[in-house]
Amino acid sequence: MYVRKKKIKGRTYYYIVKSVREGKKIKQVYMEYLGDTLPDKKELKEIIKTLS
């Protein structure tokens, strides 16, 4: 899992994303929306830990 930054209409949003293989293709699955501000590293580690 990793954090992905996505720009929509000029605004930046953050998501936790997981890569999943479907046949021969790799698909990104959005696991959690983090909002428009990225949490600090300690909070981010806890969020990823709860999703695992």
C-alpha positions as CSV (number, residue, x, y, z in Angstrom):
1,M,0.0,0.0,0.0
2,Y,1.1,3.5,-0.7
3,V,-0.2,7.1,-0.8
4,R,-1.3,8.5,-4.1
5,K,-1.7,12.2,-4.8
6,K,-4.5,13.0,-7.3
7,K,-5.3,16.5,-8.7
8,I,-8.9,17.1,-9.5
9,K,-9.9,20.6,-10.9
10,G,-6.7,22.1,-9.5
11,R,-7.1,20.8,-6.0
12,T,-4.9,18.0,-4.5
13,Y,-6.4,15.0,-2.8
14,Y,-4.6,12.1,-1.1
15,Y,-5.6,8.4,-1.1
16,I,-4.2,5.1,0.2
17,V,-3.9,2.8,-2.8
18,K,-3.3,-0.9,-3.1
19,S,-2.1,-2.7,-6.3
20,V,-4.1,-5.9,-7.2
21,R,-3.3,-8.2,-10.0
22,E,-6.3,-9.2,-12.2
23,G,-5.2,-11.7,-14.7
24,K,-2.3,-10.1,-16.6
25,K,-3.2,-6.6,-15.6
26,I,-2.4,-4.7,-12.4
27,K,-5.3,-2.6,-11.0
28,Q,-5.1,0.1,-8.4
29,V,-7.7,-0.1,-5.7
30,Y,-8.5,2.9,-3.5
31,M,-8.5,1.7,0.1
32,E,-9.0,5.0,2.0
33,Y,-9.6,8.7,1.3
34,L,-7.2,10.9,3.3
35,G,-8.5,14.3,2.4
36,D,-6.8,17.4,1.0
37,T,-4.1,17.4,3.6
38,L,-1.6,14.6,4.1
39,P,-1.5,13.3,7.8
40,D,1.9,13.1,9.5
41,K,3.9,9.9,9.2
42,K,2.9,8.5,12.5
43,E,-0.8,8.8,11.8
44,L,-0.3,7.5,8.3
45,K,1.5,4.3,9.6
46,E,-1.4,3.7,12.0
47,I,-4.0,4.0,9.2
48,I,-2.1,1.6,6.9
49,K,-1.6,-0.8,9.8
50,T,-5.4,-0.9,10.4
51,L,-6.1,-1.5,6.7
52,S,-3.7,-4.4,6.5
